[in-house]
Amino acid sequence: MSQQKPIISIITPVYNSEQFLGQCLQSLFAQTIAQQIEYIFIDDASTDGSPIMLNNAAKQHGNLNIKVLINTTNQGSAATRNSGIRLAQGKYLMFVDSDDWIEHDMAETLLHAATSN
């Protein structure tokens, strides 16, 4: 079964965010249009449990379009975001930092605003 091209790519750079990452992931995967989203997580050589959390989340949510990349050396925020942009296949891009969380309808609300104006 082929997967439909995502409408939105959410790019989340991660660096030593283990303390906050669980809440971030929960808010991202609870989006009302989660099936239309491509989730791109790029761990920038974290030294905590962030990479393990990301890989576990990808396995646990196998029904979603989740990509996890792990940098072996720290590239910095800008380079990490640019890597996400290069991988993104969605028509629209969104960034969410790994220590943030979003409302369950944020992606849908932004998509509606982008397509109706």
Contacts in CASP RR format, 6 or more apart in sequence:
PFRMAT RR
TARGET T0000
AUTHOR 0000-0000-0000
METHOD contacts of the structure
MODEL  1
MSQQKPIISIITPVYNSEQFLGQCLQSLFAQTIAQQIEYIFIDDASTDGS
PIMLNNAAKQHGNLNIKVLINTTNQGSAATRNSGIRLAQGKYLMFVDSDD
WIEHDMAETLLHAATSN
3 65 0 8 1.000
4 36 0 8 1.000
5 89 0 8 1.000
5 90 0 8 1.000
6 36 0 8 1.000
6 37 0 8 1.000
6 38 0 8 1.000
6 65 0 8 1.000
6 89 0 8 1.000
6 90 0 8 1.000
6 91 0 8 1.000
7 33 0 8 1.000
7 36 0 8 1.000
7 37 0 8 1.000
7 90 0 8 1.000
7 91 0 8 1.000
7 92 0 8 1.000
7 111 0 8 1.000
8 33 0 8 1.000
8 36 0 8 1.000
8 37 0 8 1.000
8 38 0 8 1.000
8 90 0 8 1.000
8 91 0 8 1.000
8 92 0 8 1.000
8 93 0 8 1.000
8 94 0 8 1.000
8 107 0 8 1.000
8 110 0 8 1.000
8 111 0 8 1.000
9 37 0 8 1.000
9 38 0 8 1.000
9 40 0 8 1.000
9 84 0 8 1.000
9 87 0 8 1.000
9 88 0 8 1.000
9 89 0 8 1.000
9 90 0 8 1.000
9 92 0 8 1.000
9 93 0 8 1.000
9 94 0 8 1.000
10 28 0 8 1.000
10 37 0 8 1.000
10 38 0 8 1.000
10 39 0 8 1.000
10 40 0 8 1.000
10 94 0 8 1.000
10 95 0 8 1.000
10 96 0 8 1.000
10 107 0 8 1.000
11 40 0 8 1.000
11 42 0 8 1.000
11 81 0 8 1.000
11 84 0 8 1.000
11 85 0 8 1.000
11 88 0 8 1.000
11 93 0 8 1.000
11 94 0 8 1.000
11 95 0 8 1.000
11 96 0 8 1.000
12 24 0 8 1.000
12 28 0 8 1.000
12 39 0 8 1.000
12 40 0 8 1.000
12 41 0 8 1.000
12 42 0 8 1.000
12 95 0 8 1.000
12 96 0 8 1.000
12 97 0 8 1.000
12 98 0 8 1.000
13 42 0 8 1.000
13 44 0 8 1.000
13 77 0 8 1.000
13 80 0 8 1.000
13 81 0 8 1.000
13 95 0 8 1.000
13 97 0 8 1.000
13 98 0 8 1.000
14 21 0 8 1.000
14 41 0 8 1.000
14 42 0 8 1.000
14 43 0 8 1.000
14 44 0 8 1.000
14 46 0 8 1.000
14 50 0 8 1.000
14 51 0 8 1.000
14 54 0 8 1.000
14 98 0 8 1.000
15 43 0 8 1.000
15 44 0 8 1.000
15 45 0 8 1.000
15 46 0 8 1.000
15 50 0 8 1.000
15 74 0 8 1.000
15 76 0 8 1.000
15 77 0 8 1.000
15 80 0 8 1.000
15 98 0 8 1.000
16 46 0 8 1.000
16 47 0 8 1.000
16 48 0 8 1.000
16 50 0 8 1.000
17 24 0 8 1.000
17 46 0 8 1.000
17 48 0 8 1.000
17 50 0 8 1.000
17 98 0 8 1.000
17 99 0 8 1.000
18 46 0 8 1.000
18 48 0 8 1.000
18 49 0 8 1.000
18 50 0 8 1.000
18 53 0 8 1.000
19 99 0 8 1.000
20 98 0 8 1.000
20 99 0 8 1.000
20 100 0 8 1.000
21 50 0 8 1.000
21 53 0 8 1.000
21 54 0 8 1.000
21 98 0 8 1.000
21 99 0 8 1.000
22 53 0 8 1.000
22 57 0 8 1.000
23 101 0 8 1.000
24 96 0 8 1.000
24 97 0 8 1.000
24 98 0 8 1.000
24 99 0 8 1.000
24 100 0 8 1.000
24 101 0 8 1.000
25 53 0 8 1.000
25 54 0 8 1.000
25 57 0 8 1.000
26 101 0 8 1.000
27 101 0 8 1.000
27 102 0 8 1.000
27 103 0 8 1.000
27 104 0 8 1.000
28 37 0 8 1.000
28 39 0 8 1.000
28 96 0 8 1.000
28 101 0 8 1.000
28 102 0 8 1.000
29 39 0 8 1.000
29 57 0 8 1.000
29 61 0 8 1.000
29 64 0 8 1.000
30 104 0 8 1.000
31 37 0 8 1.000
31 102 0 8 1.000
31 104 0 8 1.000
31 105 0 8 1.000
31 106 0 8 1.000
31 107 0 8 1.000
31 108 0 8 1.000
32 104 0 8 1.000
32 105 0 8 1.000
32 107 0 8 1.000
32 108 0 8 1.000
33 107 0 8 1.000
33 108 0 8 1.000
33 111 0 8 1.000
34 64 0 8 1.000
35 63 0 8 1.000
35 64 0 8 1.000
37 64 0 8 1.000
37 65 0 8 1.000
37 107 0 8 1.000
38 65 0 8 1.000
38 67 0 8 1.000
38 88 0 8 1.000
38 89 0 8 1.000
38 90 0 8 1.000
39 64 0 8 1.000
39 65 0 8 1.000
39 66 0 8 1.000
39 67 0 8 1.000
40 67 0 8 1.000
40 69 0 8 1.000
40 84 0 8 1.000
40 87 0 8 1.000
40 88 0 8 1.000
41 54 0 8 1.000
41 58 0 8 1.000
41 66 0 8 1.000
41 67 0 8 1.000
41 68 0 8 1.000
41 69 0 8 1.000
41 98 0 8 1.000
42 68 0 8 1.000
42 69 0 8 1.000
42 70 0 8 1.000
42 71 0 8 1.000
42 80 0 8 1.000
42 83 0 8 1.000
42 84 0 8 1.000
43 50 0 8 1.000
43 51 0 8 1.000
43 54 0 8 1.000
43 68 0 8 1.000
43 69 0 8 1.000
43 70 0 8 1.000
43 71 0 8 1.000
44 71 0 8 1.000
44 74 0 8 1.000
44 75 0 8 1.000
44 76 0 8 1.000
44 77 0 8 1.000
44 80 0 8 1.000
45 70 0 8 1.000
45 71 0 8 1.000
45 72 0 8 1.000
45 73 0 8 1.000
45 74 0 8 1.000
45 75 0 8 1.000
50 98 0 8 1.000
51 68 0 8 1.000
51 70 0 8 1.000
54 68 0 8 1.000
54 70 0 8 1.000
55 68 0 8 1.000
57 66 0 8 1.000
58 66 0 8 1.000
58 67 0 8 1.000
58 68 0 8 1.000
67 87 0 8 1.000
69 83 0 8 1.000
69 84 0 8 1.000
69 87 0 8 1.000
71 80 0 8 1.000
71 83 0 8 1.000
75 83 0 8 1.000
81 95 0 8 1.000
85 93 0 8 1.000
92 110 0 8 1.000
92 111 0 8 1.000
92 114 0 8 1.000
94 107 0 8 1.000
94 110 0 8 1.000
96 102 0 8 1.000
103 109 0 8 1.000
END
